Amino acid sequence: MATETAVDDVEGGFPLPKRALLPDAIADAIAEAIATRHLRPGERIVETGLTKRFQVSRVPVREALKILATQGILVGGGHRGYRVADYGQNKVEQVFEIRLMLELVLLRDAIRNWQKDSKSLSDLRAVIDRMRRAADVDDFGEMLRADLDFHLAIANASGNEVAISMWKTIARHVLIIFNLARYRDIKLSTVVDRHIALLKFIEKQVHSPDSGDELKVALDKHFLARRRQSEEVARSSGLS
């Protein structure tokens, strides 16, 4: 039976949007609440509870809920209200498939731009430094944020506005799915190593580009371990 808990009844730890008047910021905060399990599959989203928690009017909250419903993170709407969507194996597989397609386009375009100015690769190196620090103190949350920021840096370097916009939509799903597997044993230093390997591949491509097939192989390898882990958890339990 679906949980009926109103959002304003959730205990501490529910993230507040950084820019409370923006629907996208509120959508990000709700997605993070789902990712951190303050909101669970099937849980009813109460609009009035969100307006109180975020201290905003109903208009940006309503827009945020519509955004998340369009993206498949929430289901329902209308007089029935919204509920948190389930994340089963099929959905996890779909997200990873679409993400790989987007990342391939973004990485291709980013490499072309980096070939003109390789100095901007410093953004990726800075994120890997954050990952190392997170691994040293076993900070899963910071590692997850740095992981997404690494790929966001690639997206921004691509200059492909359409693909960037689509990637940001997928990123909300990725945030939730990665947290799906967070309670399994994850050696954070391994996550760092995977990104170092991808960075080395990118640096090689900037100076001696290979075919698009090589890019796909590299991304497949980069995402494979996390994809298998997330799909395994989805098969066994889902986001619950």
N, C-alpha and C positions, 0 to 999 in steps of 0.2 A: 504493500500500500504506500502511495506517495506521501512524503512528509509534507505537513502543512505549515511548518514553522515560518513565521514572517521574518523578513530580512532584519527588522529592527530588534528581533529577539536573539540574533546571533551574538555569541560572546566575543570578547576582545580579539583583535587580530584581523578583523575585517578591514581590508585596505581602503583608504580614502583616496579619491581621485586627486591628482596634483593640480588639475585645473577644473575645479568643480562645475564651472558653468559650461563646459564643453561636453557634448554628448559622447564624443570619442573617448574622453578621459574617464567618464563614468562607465562606459562599456569596458574599458581596460580594467577598471577596478573590479567590476563584476566578474570578468573573466579570471582575474587573479584570485578572487574569492572562491571560484569554482576550482581553480588549480590547487589552492591550498586547503581545499575540502571544508571551508566554512559554509559553502553551499554544495549540496550533493545531488546526484542524479534524481530526477523526479520531484525535487523540492520546488515548492511554489514560490514565485517571486512576487512580493507584494509592493506595488508601486508606492503606496504611502510610506511604507517602511524605508524605502530608498530615499525618498525626499527628505525624511527626517534625518537619516544617517548622513547624507551628503549635504544637507542644509541648502537645498535648491528647490526650485519650483518643479511642478510635474512635467513641464515641457521638455527640458533636456533629459530627464529620466526616461520619459516616454520614447524620445528619439533614440536613446541608448539601447533600450529594450528592443526596438525595431531593428537596429543595426545587428544586435546579437541574434535575433530571430532569423534575419535574412542570411546570416552566416551559419546557421544551424547549431549555434551554441545554446540557444533557448528554443523551446517549441511551444506551440499554442498561440495565444493572442486573442484579441477580441474580448467578448464577455467572459471567456473561460480563463483569461489571464495567461501568464507565461510560467513555464517550468523549465528546470535545468535538463538539458538533453542527456541521454545515455551515450557513453563512449564504449561501444563494443568493438569486436575485432574488425568488422567490415569498415567502420568509420575510421579506425586507426589506420588501416591499410589505405583507405582513400586519401586521407590527409598526407601520408608519407608519399604516395604516388604523385599527388599534385605538387607537393613541396619540391620533390626532386625535379619535376619539369620546370618549375619556376626558378629554382636555384641554378639549373643548367643555363637558362637564358641570362640570368643575372651575372653569373660567373663569367660567361662568354663576353658579355659587354663590359664588365669590370676589367677583365684582362686587357681588352682593347684600349681602355682608358689608361690603365696602369702602364701600358707600353709607351704611352706618351709622357707619363709622369709617375715613375715608380716610387717617388718619395711618399706618396699617399698610402703606400703599404704600411707605413708606420702606425696607422690606425689599427690594423690587424695585430701588429706586434704589441701594441699597448693593451689590447684586450687579452692577449695570451699572458701578459704579465699579471693581469687581474686574475686570470684563471689559476696561475701558479700560486698566488697568495691565497685564493679560496681553497685550493687543494691542501695547502699547508695547515690550514685551520679547520679543514673538513666542513666548509660552509657550502652546503648544497644549494641554498637559495641564491647566493652570489654566483656560484658556478653556473646555474641555470640562466641567470640574467646575462652573464658574460658570454655564454654560449649563443644566446639569441643576438646579443650585440655584435658578436663576431660576424654572424651572417647578415645582420643589418648593415654592417660596414661594407660588406661585399655588395649588398643591394644598392646602397647609396652611391658607391663608386661606379655602378653600372650606368647611372643616369637614365635608366629606363623607367619613366614615371609610371607607366601602366603596370609593368611587372612589379615595381616597388609597392604600389597600392595593393596589388593582389597578395604579395608576400606578407604585408602587414596584417591582412585578414587571416592568412594561414597561421601567422605567428601566434595568434590568440589560441588557436587549436593546439599548436605545438606546445605552448606553455602548459595547457591542461594535460595533454598526453604525457609530456615528460614527467610531470608530477604524478601521473598514474603509476609510474614505475619507481618513484622515489624511495619507497620503502623496501625495495629489493637491494641487495648488496651492490653498491656502485663504488668502485675505486676511482676517486676523483682525479688522481694522477693519470689514469688511463684516458680520461676525457681530455686532459691537457695534451697528452701525447698525440691523440687523434687530430687535434687542431694544429699542433706543430707540424705534423706530417702534411696536412692540407695546405698550410702556409708555405712549406717548402715546395710543394707541387706548384702552387700559384706563382711563386718566385721563379721557378724554372720556366713556366709558361710565359711569363712576362718577357723573358729574355730569349727563349727558344720555343715558340708556340707549336703544339701538336694539333691534331685534328679534334673536332668536336667529340669524337668517340672517346678520346682520352679523358676529356673533361667528365663525361658521363661515368666512365669507369672509376675515376677518382672520387666523385660524389657518391656513387653507389657504395664504395668501400667505406667512405667516411660515415655514412648514415646507417650502414648495415647493422652494427651491433646494437645501437639504440632502437632501431626499428624492430629487430627481433625481440628485444626485451619488452618493449611496449606492447607488441602484439601478443606475447606470451601472457602478460598480466591481463590484457583485455580478454583473452580467451578464458582465463581462470576465474576472473572476478569482475572485470569492468571497473569503472570509477565508482567505488562504493566505500 
